[in-house]
């Protein structure tokens, strides 16, 4: 049986962890995952309501940059989204394709706030690298949680 993201969130609500907008449940030191979980839940809901399939979802803490890898196929156009929690003021996303053992920049986000979005239409199957970086944190923070979502229609 496949356990989906919505089931996990429903279980979290059932045990009192809360959902978006429940800032009072977050830790006072700003290290709670609830903020980024809420943003991911909202993004996933919007994407699925638009008949998009989320094929990768990851969350981690970042203080400068993080890399993630995935093979993308030529049969889809992909959207790649990086979301920052409330500690992140400016997040950036760059996508590279591996060609003959070297990485070549395919696209990168512009006008970044706490959300960065790019689209990629691979000419064929290849390995891609996603680089999520933070160029600015909100005052008094030097790290925050980010989420990376990869989806297609």
N, CA, C and O of each residue as an XYZ file, in Angstrom:
612
protein
N       0.838     -1.178      0.000
C       0.000      0.000      0.000
C       0.882      1.240      0.000
O       1.827      1.328      0.784
N       0.588      2.188     -0.860
C       1.360      3.418     -0.976
C       0.829      4.448      0.009
O      -0.368      4.738      0.025
N       1.713      5.001      0.829
C       1.323      6.053      1.759
C       1.727      7.374      1.141
O       2.915      7.642      0.963
N       0.747      8.206      0.811
C       1.008      9.486      0.161
C       1.278     10.589      1.158
O       1.088     10.431      2.364
N       1.730     11.716      0.620
C       2.052     12.889      1.432
C       0.835     13.363      2.205
O       0.952     13.752      3.367
N      -0.344     13.336      1.570
C      -1.555     13.789      2.248
C      -1.871     12.917      3.457
O      -2.348     13.419      4.474
N      -1.609     11.613      3.356
C      -1.849     10.725      4.486
C      -0.923     11.092      5.633
O      -1.344     11.120      6.790
N       0.335     11.374      5.318
C       1.301     11.764      6.343
C       0.849     13.051      7.029
O       0.888     13.152      8.256
N       0.420     14.030      6.240
C      -0.052     15.293      6.816
C      -1.295     15.057      7.659
O      -1.432     15.629      8.740
N      -2.208     14.210      7.167
C      -3.421     13.911      7.937
C      -3.062     13.260      9.267
O      -3.671     13.563     10.293
N      -2.090     12.378      9.253
C      -1.636     11.763     10.500
C      -1.022     12.801     11.424
O      -1.242     12.765     12.635
N      -0.250     13.731     10.857
C       0.359     14.785     11.665
C      -0.704     15.625     12.351
O      -0.568     15.982     13.521
N      -1.774     15.942     11.608
C      -2.866     16.717     12.188
C      -3.534     15.904     13.293
O      -3.878     16.435     14.349
N      -3.709     14.628     13.038
C      -4.365     13.758     14.005
C      -3.623     13.643     15.322
O      -4.241     13.431     16.365
N      -2.302     13.780     15.287
C      -1.539     13.704     16.532
C      -1.179     15.090     17.052
O      -0.372     15.230     17.970
N      -1.786     16.111     16.455
C      -1.664     17.457     17.002
C      -0.454     18.255     16.572
O      -0.106     19.234     17.233
N       0.206     17.871     15.479
C       1.367     18.632     15.040
C       0.974     19.913     14.330
O       1.756     20.864     14.312
N      -0.211     19.967     13.747
C      -0.699     21.196     13.120
C      -0.382     21.289     11.647
O       0.300     20.439     11.074
N      -0.902     22.357     11.047
C      -0.733     22.632      9.626
C      -0.340     24.082      9.436
O      -0.082     24.771     10.423
N      -0.283     24.579      8.191
C       0.102     25.963      7.943
C      -0.720     26.933      8.789
O      -1.897     26.698      9.064
N      -0.087     28.006      9.188
C      -0.787     29.003      9.967
C      -0.799     28.716     11.452
O      -1.382     29.475     12.225
N      -0.170     27.639     11.860
C      -0.137     27.272     13.269
C       1.187     27.700     13.885
O       1.884     26.895     14.503
N       1.527     28.963     13.713
C       2.825     29.462     14.181
C       2.991     29.275     15.676
O       4.114     29.112     16.152
N       1.892     29.294     16.434
C       2.004     29.147     17.875
C       2.554     27.772     18.254
O       3.059     27.597     19.363
N       2.463     26.794     17.347
C       2.961     25.459     17.648
C       4.453     25.338     17.370
O       5.074     24.356     17.776
N       5.040     26.319     16.684
C       6.447     26.230     16.336
C       7.337     26.535     17.536
O       6.945     27.228     18.474
N       8.520     26.003     17.471
C       9.500     26.254     18.531
C       9.881     27.728     18.532
O       9.893     28.369     17.481
N      10.184     28.252     19.676
C      10.553     29.665     19.797
C      11.888     29.994     19.146
O      12.135     31.153     18.811
N      12.759     28.998     18.960
C      14.069     29.278     18.381
C      14.059     29.276     16.849
O      15.114     29.439     16.236
N      12.893     29.094     16.216
C      12.787     29.169     14.766
C      13.242     27.931     14.030
O      13.402     27.977     12.810
N      13.459     26.815     14.726
C      13.992     25.629     14.063
C      12.929     24.604     13.695
O      13.267     23.509     13.246
N      11.672     24.927     13.871
C      10.593     23.992     13.571
C      10.499     23.710     12.079
O      10.761     24.586     11.255
N      10.128     22.493     11.740
C       9.863     22.107     10.348
C       8.435     22.456      9.931
O       8.100     22.329      8.754
N       7.592     22.891     10.858
C       6.187     23.117     10.536
C       5.994     24.165      9.449
O       5.107     24.013      8.609
N       6.784     25.205      9.443
C       6.645     26.255      8.427
C       6.869     25.698      7.031
O       6.056     25.934      6.138
N       7.955     24.964      6.825
C       8.247     24.439      5.489
C       7.274     23.328      5.129
O       6.901     23.192      3.964
N       6.855     22.529      6.108
C       5.854     21.491      5.831
C       4.552     22.110      5.355
O       3.914     21.590      4.439
N       4.156     23.213      5.967
C       2.945     23.902      5.543
C       3.056     24.421      4.123
O       2.114     24.301      3.340
N       4.205     25.000      3.786
C       4.406     25.506      2.425
C       4.398     24.368      1.405
O       3.839     24.505      0.317
N       5.018     23.250      1.763
C       5.049     22.107      0.855
C       3.642     21.544      0.666
O       3.245     21.213     -0.452
N       2.902     21.439      1.747
C       1.537     20.942      1.651
C       0.713     21.842      0.726
O      -0.029     21.349     -0.124
N       0.844     23.150      0.892
C       0.121     24.091      0.032
C       0.534     23.968     -1.423
O      -0.320     23.959     -2.310
N       1.830     23.872     -1.680
C       2.325     23.750     -3.053
C       1.861     22.442     -3.684
O       1.435     22.430     -4.839
N       1.940     21.346     -2.941
C       1.508     20.046     -3.451
C       0.022     20.069     -3.780
O      -0.396     19.532     -4.806
N      -0.767     20.679     -2.926
C      -2.208     20.761     -3.163
C      -2.502     21.540     -4.435
O      -3.323     21.108     -5.244
N      -1.849     22.676     -4.626
C      -2.045     23.481     -5.834
C      -1.632     22.688     -7.075
O      -2.360     22.664     -8.068
N      -0.471     22.041     -7.022
C       0.017     21.289     -8.178
C      -0.923     20.138     -8.523
O      -1.268     19.943     -9.689
N      -1.334     19.383     -7.517
C      -2.214     18.247     -7.792
C      -3.585     18.700     -8.283
O      -4.199     18.018     -9.103
N      -4.071     19.829     -7.800
C      -5.345     20.357     -8.292
C      -5.244     20.804     -9.745
O      -6.261     20.915    -10.430
N      -4.029     21.061    -10.222
C      -3.802     21.428    -11.622
C      -3.330     20.219    -12.435
O      -2.761     20.368    -13.516
N      -3.576     19.020    -11.897
C      -3.216     17.752    -12.556
C      -1.727     17.608    -12.826
O      -1.330     17.034    -13.841
N      -0.905     18.125    -11.928
C       0.537     17.927    -12.007
C       0.912     16.775    -11.071
O       0.285     16.576    -10.030
N       1.929     16.034    -11.454
C       2.395     14.929    -10.618
C       3.733     15.311     -9.998
O       4.702     15.574    -10.711
N       3.783     15.342     -8.689
C       5.044     15.597     -7.992
C       5.830     14.296     -7.997
O       5.370     13.284     -7.468
N       7.029     14.321     -8.600
C       7.829     13.105     -8.737
C       9.040     13.096     -7.806
O       9.730     12.084     -7.682
N       9.287     14.219     -7.163
C      10.364     14.276     -6.161
C      10.034     15.383     -5.183
O       9.567     16.459     -5.558
N      10.291     15.088     -3.915
C      10.054     16.069     -2.869
C      11.122     15.828     -1.799
O      11.281     14.712     -1.303
N      11.837     16.877     -1.460
C      12.820     16.747     -0.390
C      12.851     18.019      0.431
O      12.548     19.106     -0.061
N      13.221     17.864      1.682
C      13.370     18.996      2.595
C      14.650     18.782      3.389
O      15.017     17.657      3.728
N      15.318     19.893      3.675
C      16.560     19.817      4.426
C      16.836     21.201      5.008
O      16.131     22.168      4.718
N      17.852     21.268      5.814
C      18.289     22.557      6.344
C      19.436     23.048      5.469
O      20.239     22.251      4.983
N      19.510     24.356      5.271
C      20.542     24.918      4.408
C      21.110     26.176      5.064
O      20.381     26.990      5.631
N      22.435     26.310      4.970
C      23.073     27.540      5.451
C      23.745     28.287      4.307
O      23.995     29.488      4.411
N      24.036     27.593      3.232
C      24.573     28.244      2.035
C      23.962     27.623      0.782
O      23.154     28.268      0.113
N      24.332     26.381      0.448
C      23.735     25.730     -0.716
C      23.678     24.220     -0.515
O      24.409     23.648      0.293
N      22.790     23.600     -1.274
C      22.631     22.138     -1.273
C      22.454     21.678     -2.707
O      21.913     22.402     -3.542
N      22.917     20.464     -2.985
C      22.781     19.874     -4.315
C      21.919     18.625     -4.235
O      21.949     17.890     -3.248
N      21.155     18.401     -5.288
C      20.309     17.220     -5.398
C      20.379     16.745     -6.845
O      20.568     17.555     -7.753
N      20.230     15.450     -7.066
C      20.392     14.884     -8.405
C      19.185     14.031     -8.782
O      18.560     13.398     -7.932
N      18.877     14.029    -10.069
C      17.778     13.198    -10.571
C      17.916     13.045    -12.087
O      18.348     13.966    -12.781
N      17.545     11.874    -12.582
C      17.468     11.669    -14.025
C      16.113     12.187    -14.489
O      15.072     11.797    -13.962
N      16.141     13.070    -15.481
C      14.928     13.564    -16.122
C      14.857     12.966    -17.516
O      15.882     12.816    -18.181
N      13.654     12.625    -17.963
C      13.496     12.005    -19.276
C      12.946     13.010    -20.276
O      12.371     14.033    -19.902
N      13.130     12.705    -21.530
C      12.672     13.578    -22.602
C      11.179     13.515    -22.856
O      10.675     14.261    -23.695
N      10.455     12.654    -22.164
C       9.015     12.543    -22.416
C       8.180     13.547    -21.624
O       6.960     13.591    -21.788
N       8.817     14.361    -20.762
C       8.084     15.313    -19.929
C       8.756     16.684    -19.948
O       9.954     16.801    -20.204
N       7.972     17.702    -19.677
C       8.500     19.008    -19.276
C       8.330     19.056    -17.768
O       7.288     18.666    -17.241
N       9.340     19.528    -17.085
C       9.349     19.518    -15.626
C       9.317     20.929    -15.058
O       9.897     21.856    -15.625
N       8.646     21.074    -13.956
C       8.738     22.272    -13.146
C       9.550     21.917    -11.918
O       9.353     20.854    -11.329
N      10.451     22.783    -11.529
C      11.261     22.562    -10.336
C      11.075     23.786     -9.449
O      11.285     24.917     -9.886
N      10.681     23.554     -8.206
C      10.380     24.630     -7.269
C      11.249     24.474     -6.038
O      11.379     23.378     -5.494
N      11.843     25.570     -5.602
C      12.544     25.620     -4.312
C      11.788     26.607     -3.435
O      11.526     27.739     -3.839
N      11.443     26.170     -2.242
C      10.719     26.998     -1.277
C      11.591     27.185     -0.045
O      12.268     26.253      0.390
N      11.575     28.380      0.512
C      12.290     28.634      1.753
C      11.318     28.858      2.892
O      10.216     29.364      2.677
N      11.709     28.488      4.100
C      10.853     28.749      5.253
C      10.951     30.217      5.656
O      11.576     31.011      4.952
N      10.349     30.578      6.764
C      10.265     31.990      7.159
C      11.620     32.600      7.512
O      11.718     33.819      7.652
N      12.654     31.796      7.658
C      13.993     32.319      7.953
C      14.730     32.740      6.690
O      15.699     33.496      6.755
N      14.272     32.253      5.541
C      14.948     32.505      4.272
C      14.274     33.663      3.543
O      13.082     33.604      3.242
N      15.041     34.717      3.262
C      14.515     35.879      2.547
C      14.668     35.716      1.040
O      13.805     36.151      0.278
N      15.763     35.091      0.605
C      16.044     34.972     -0.827
C      16.662     33.607     -1.113
O      17.752     33.289     -0.638
N      15.941     32.804     -1.902
C      16.408     31.471     -2.285
C      16.618     31.458     -3.795
O      15.906     32.140     -4.532
N      17.574     30.700     -4.242
C      17.920     30.660     -5.666
C      17.999     29.198     -6.105
O      18.378     28.327     -5.323
N      17.642     28.942     -7.350
C      17.656     27.590     -7.895
C      18.361     27.594     -9.243
O      18.021     28.383    -10.125
N      19.338     26.719     -9.400
C      20.033     26.543    -10.675
C      19.961     25.071    -11.059
O      20.071     24.195    -10.202
N      19.775     24.799    -12.354
C      19.660     23.434    -12.856
C      20.763     23.193    -13.873
O      20.950     23.975    -14.804
N      21.497     22.086    -13.679
C      22.597     21.707    -14.560
C      22.320     20.331    -15.160
O      21.689     19.485    -14.527
N      22.793     20.117    -16.378
C      22.692     18.819    -17.050
C      24.088     18.242    -17.197
O      25.036     18.948    -17.539
N      24.199     16.950    -16.934
C      25.494     16.287    -17.087
C      25.700     15.913    -18.550
O      24.900     15.187    -19.141
N      26.790     16.424    -19.120
C      27.155     16.141    -20.504
C      28.607     15.703    -20.546
O      29.506     16.479    -20.221
N      28.832     14.484    -20.938
C      30.196     13.942    -21.043
C      30.996     14.134    -19.749
O      32.175     14.484    -19.789
N      30.350     13.904    -18.613
C      31.033     13.992    -17.324
C      31.183     15.389    -16.753
O      31.740     15.555    -15.668
N      30.694     16.398    -17.466
C      30.772     17.778    -16.978
C      29.353     18.329    -16.822
O      28.418     17.879    -17.484
N      29.217     19.313    -15.934
C      27.916     19.925    -15.683
C      27.775     21.215    -16.478
O      28.648     22.082    -16.446
N      26.660     21.323    -17.190
C      26.373     22.504    -17.996
C      25.090     23.156    -17.474
O      24.074     22.484    -17.300
N      25.144     24.471    -17.224
C      23.979     25.187    -16.728
C      22.864     25.166    -17.780
O      23.081     25.530    -18.936
N      21.663     24.733    -17.361
C      20.495     24.696    -18.239
C      19.641     25.934    -18.022
O      19.252     26.604    -18.979
N      19.350     26.238    -16.764
C      18.524     27.384    -16.428
C      18.708     27.715    -14.951
O      19.185     26.895    -14.167
N      18.321     28.924    -14.596
C      18.325     29.315    -13.193
C      17.209     30.309    -12.955
O      16.736     30.972    -13.878
N      16.798     30.404    -11.703
C      15.696     31.287    -11.347
C      16.152     32.743    -11.344
O      17.336     33.049    -11.205
N      15.174     33.626    -11.502
C      15.428     35.063    -11.439
C      14.411     35.684    -10.496
O      13.392     35.067    -10.188
N      14.678     36.893    -10.039
C      13.775     37.601     -9.132
C      13.369     36.735     -7.942
O      12.189     36.626     -7.610
N      14.349     36.135     -7.318
C      14.084     35.195     -6.239
C      13.648     35.886     -4.960
O      14.234     36.889     -4.552
N      12.622     35.347     -4.336
C      12.223     35.705     -2.979
C      12.373     34.434     -2.166
O      13.430     33.803     -2.195
N      11.328     34.045     -1.437
C      11.411     32.789     -0.697
C      10.892     31.613     -1.521
O      10.676     30.523     -0.990
N      10.690     31.843     -2.844
C      10.268     30.804     -3.779
C      11.008     31.008     -5.091
O      11.086     32.126     -5.601
N      11.552     29.927     -5.636
C      12.224     29.969     -6.934
C      11.623     28.886     -7.815
O      11.394     27.766     -7.358
N      11.367     29.214     -9.080
C      10.713     28.276     -9.986
C      11.385     28.321    -11.345
O      11.648     29.396    -11.884
N      11.662     27.140    -11.897
C      12.188     27.035    -13.259
C      11.472     25.884    -13.963
O      10.868     25.027    -13.319
N      11.547     25.877    -15.280
C      11.029     24.755    -16.059
C      12.150     24.212    -16.938
O      13.020     24.949    -17.403
N      12.101     22.907    -17.149
C      13.113     22.222    -17.956
C      12.397     21.224    -18.863
O      11.567     20.438    -18.405
N      12.728     21.264    -20.147
C      12.235     20.266    -21.099
C      13.456     19.548    -21.666
O      14.078     20.035    -22.610
N      13.800     18.404    -21.101
C      15.008     17.697    -21.542
C      14.881     17.194    -22.984
O      13.808     16.749    -23.390
N      15.958     17.263    -23.749
C      15.928     16.726    -25.110
C      15.937     15.188    -25.117
O      15.617     14.568    -26.131
N      16.297     14.594    -24.006
C      16.349     13.140    -23.830
C      16.662     12.864    -22.371
O      16.766     13.792    -21.569
N      16.809     11.612    -22.030
C      17.121     11.262    -20.645
C      18.552     11.643    -20.299
O      19.486     11.366    -21.051
N      18.702     12.282    -19.152
C      20.031     12.684    -18.688
C      19.966     12.927    -17.185
O      18.891     13.075    -16.605
N      21.126     12.964    -16.582
C      21.232     13.258    -15.148
C      21.294     14.776    -14.969
O      22.035     15.475    -15.660
N      20.488     15.264    -14.015
C      20.427     16.688    -13.730
C      20.807     16.946    -12.283
O      20.566     16.132    -11.391
N      21.411     18.112    -12.084
C      21.781     18.557    -10.736
C      21.002     19.822    -10.431
O      20.977     20.754    -11.234
N      20.361     19.852     -9.262
C      19.626     21.021     -8.797
C      20.416     21.634     -7.653
O      20.716     20.955     -6.671
N      20.751     22.890     -7.770
C      21.495     23.583     -6.718
C      20.579     24.641     -6.108
O      20.172     25.599     -6.766
N      20.272     24.437     -4.838
C      19.459     25.379     -4.079
C      20.419     26.173     -3.207
O      21.185     25.596     -2.435
N      20.380     27.504     -3.328
C      21.276     28.331     -2.513
C      20.492     29.482     -1.898
O      19.485     29.939     -2.440
N      20.977     29.926     -0.772
C      20.358     31.051     -0.077
C      21.304     32.232     -0.182
O      22.456     32.166      0.247
N      20.797     33.317     -0.763
C      21.629     34.509     -0.883
C      21.367     35.498      0.244
O      22.173     36.396      0.490
N      20.226     35.331      0.935
C      19.949     36.227      2.055
C      18.966     35.567      3.023
O      17.942     35.013      2.622
N      19.309     35.645      4.294
C      18.421     35.182      5.359
C      17.742     36.382      5.991
O      18.245     37.503      5.912
N      16.603     36.148      6.616
C      15.965     37.197      7.393
C      16.822     37.484      8.623
O      17.623     36.647      9.039
N      16.650     38.647      9.189
C      17.476     39.109     10.306
C      17.541     38.083     11.432
O      16.537     37.473     11.799
N      18.744     37.906     11.969
C      19.047     37.017     13.093
C      19.105     35.535     12.723
O      19.165     34.694     13.621
N      19.090     35.184     11.430
C      19.152     33.772     11.031
C      20.330     33.538     10.090
O      20.674     34.390      9.271
N      20.934     32.366     10.227
C      22.043     31.970      9.357
C      21.776     30.620      8.698
O      22.634     30.095      7.989
N      20.596     30.060      8.929
C      20.192     28.789      8.320
C      18.674     28.741      8.291
O      18.005     29.472      9.022
N      18.141     27.887      7.451
C      16.701     27.702      7.354
C      16.391     26.417      6.617
O      17.281     25.798      6.035
N      15.139     26.018      6.640
C      14.725     24.828      5.908
C      14.273     25.218      4.506
O      13.669     26.270      4.294
N      14.578     24.352      3.569
C      14.095     24.533      2.207
C      13.390     23.256      1.780
O      13.574     22.197      2.381
N      12.589     23.371      0.745
C      11.974     22.205      0.096
C      12.245     22.322     -1.381
O      12.254     23.418     -1.943
N      12.465     21.186     -2.004
C      12.646     21.092     -3.456
C      11.577     20.151     -3.983
O      11.464     19.017     -3.518
N      10.795     20.612     -4.946
C       9.761     19.798     -5.567
C      10.020     19.744     -7.064
O      10.298     20.764     -7.695
N       9.928     18.557     -7.619
C      10.035     18.360     -9.068
C       8.708     17.741     -9.512
O       8.248     16.753     -8.940
N       8.103     18.341    -10.541
C       6.798     17.848    -10.989
C       6.702     17.910    -12.498
O       7.486     18.587    -13.162
N       5.719     17.185    -13.029
C       5.375     17.273    -14.453
C       3.886     17.082    -14.598
O       3.207     16.691    -13.649
N       3.363     17.364    -15.811
C       1.914     17.229    -16.024
C       1.571     15.836    -16.479
O       0.400     15.532    -16.709
